[in-house]
Structure formats: C-alpha cells, structure tokens
C-alpha cells in the first residue's frame, strides 16, 4: 500500500489533474448523467463494470491506491473503496459526472478516501497509483496510444480495462453498433464518437511495459482484462 503522505499517492492535490477539457464531450456526458439521474437515484453499475469489480476482488487484501480514468459516476471506484481500497482518485471530462461521483462517495461514507476531479486522462499529469483502471473509456478516445501511455506510466502494479471486442463476430457487431451510434450522433449534432480499438495493440503495449495478463473475460459485447506488473 502506498504511503498516504507520499506526494505520488491518491491524496495529492487535485490540480495535478487539471487540463483543458473539450466542451463538446463534457456537454454530451453532462446531459447523459442528468438524464440518468433524473429520477433521483445514482446510476447503477453496468454488467461489464460489475465483472471488472469481481476481477479486482483482492482489494481488501492488497489495500491499493486506485486511479480511474474516465470514472463517470464513480460506481466502480466507490465500490472498490467499500471493498478495502486505501484511496481512490477518479478523473472524468464531465463536471456533472464528477459531481455525481462525489455524491456517491459521500452517500457510501467513503468521501474522505475519494477524490474526483475534472480532467482528461490522456493529457493530465498523473500521480502514481497502485492500480489504474480504464473501464469503458478507451473506446471514447481516438488517440488510444496517448491515453494508454499515460495510464501505464501511472500504474505501479496493475492496469485493468474494458473495451468492445475487436475480432471475430463480436468485433463485427461492435463495429456496426459504434458506426450506427456515431451516425446518430452526427444527425443530432453531438460530438462524442466511439471507437473500436484493436485489443491486440492494447495488450501488446501492456506487455512491452512489463505487465502480464492475469485474468480476462467476455461480458456480452465487452472484453475485460487485468494486467499485473510482476513483484520483485
């Protein structure tokens, strides 16, 4: 577990993550978050996020510091805190999502160990954390390499991610769905396209950085995996 006084810990000042945010993407997710929270309830964790949480079930034993890039409403980060993570930092482009994540942490009673800030995970100067999580966020970035390089550079021990499948019949279906959604967004004059990146390229980058895949799973039209940096 990282020293809580370490300037590279999850409790470093929030301005370490402050960057210029693309207002079009922020507006899209702000609206989505407001729509989902209109009934007053916090957005629920989706199936692939629940599976990723199961794959990170050793949080209570390891007590890691966690950095989630594209943390959304904070469901996964807060769940990890409830399951024993020492501290969690979430970065998201959407101010509304960040505010929702802060409310979620307060409701769960873990606010003192949670930090959620507005920023771009591909550009922010990231402090080192034990685990870095990219749950359903790589598919929002056209420049996968930049986001992944930033994430890998901040991960001491583990990188966990989920993305749409990129090969076989599931990959074709994922591409068709993303293409349809992108056309619909252009028709509605919204600028938040999705992307299906080659999973082999993602995992090659992780392997080249010294990580080894420890577990993986397919959840409907999503692929989730956890990669570890071997301990000395």
RAHUVEN-V602167 format. One record per pair of residues at least 12 apart in sequence whose ideal C-beta (glycine too) atoms are under 6 Angstrom apart, sorted by the first residue. I is the first residue (numbers start at 1). J is the second residue. D is the distance in whole Angstrom. If there is no record, write none. Layout:
BEGIN
i j d
I J D
I J D
END
This chain:
BEGIN
i j d
1 63 4
1 86 5
2 65 5
8 127 5
8 128 4
9 65 6
10 65 4
10 87 4
10 89 5
10 129 6
12 127 5
14 117 4
16 125 6
16 127 6
17 91 5
17 117 5
17 119 4
17 124 4
19 119 5
19 120 5
19 123 5
19 124 5
21 93 5
24 191 4
25 93 5
25 192 5
26 93 5
26 94 5
28 190 6
28 192 4
29 94 4
29 97 6
30 94 5
30 96 4
33 96 4
33 97 5
33 100 6
34 96 6
42 104 5
43 73 5
45 75 4
47 219 5
48 162 5
48 219 4
48 222 4
48 224 6
49 76 5
49 135 5
51 217 6
51 219 5
51 224 5
52 135 6
52 160 6
52 162 6
52 224 5
53 79 5
55 215 5
55 226 5
59 80 5
59 83 5
59 84 5
59 85 5
60 83 6
60 84 3
63 84 6
63 86 5
64 85 6
64 130 4
64 131 5
65 86 5
65 87 5
65 129 5
65 130 5
66 80 5
66 85 5
66 88 4
66 131 5
67 89 5
67 129 4
67 132 5
67 154 6
68 90 5
68 133 4
69 91 5
69 121 3
69 134 5
69 137 6
69 151 6
70 92 6
70 121 6
70 137 3
71 90 3
71 92 5
71 101 6
72 97 5
73 97 6
73 100 5
73 101 6
74 90 6
74 101 3
74 104 5
74 116 6
76 135 6
77 90 5
78 104 5
78 105 5
78 108 5
81 110 4
81 113 5
82 108 6
87 113 5
88 114 5
89 115 5
90 116 4
91 117 6
91 119 5
91 121 5
93 120 6
95 118 5
98 116 5
98 118 5
101 116 4
102 116 5
121 147 6
122 141 6
122 146 5
122 147 4
122 150 6
126 150 6
126 154 4
128 154 6
128 156 6
129 154 6
130 156 5
130 157 5
131 158 4
132 151 5
132 154 5
132 155 4
132 159 5
133 160 5
134 151 6
134 161 4
135 162 5
136 162 5
138 163 5
138 197 6
139 163 6
139 164 6
139 194 5
139 195 5
144 197 5
148 205 5
152 209 5
157 229 5
158 228 5
159 227 5
160 226 5
162 222 5
162 224 4
163 223 6
164 196 5
165 223 5
166 196 5
166 198 5
166 199 5
170 221 6
174 196 5
174 221 5
175 196 5
178 194 5
178 196 6
181 194 6
206 227 5
210 229 6
211 227 4
211 229 5
212 228 6
213 225 6
213 227 5
214 226 5
214 228 5
END
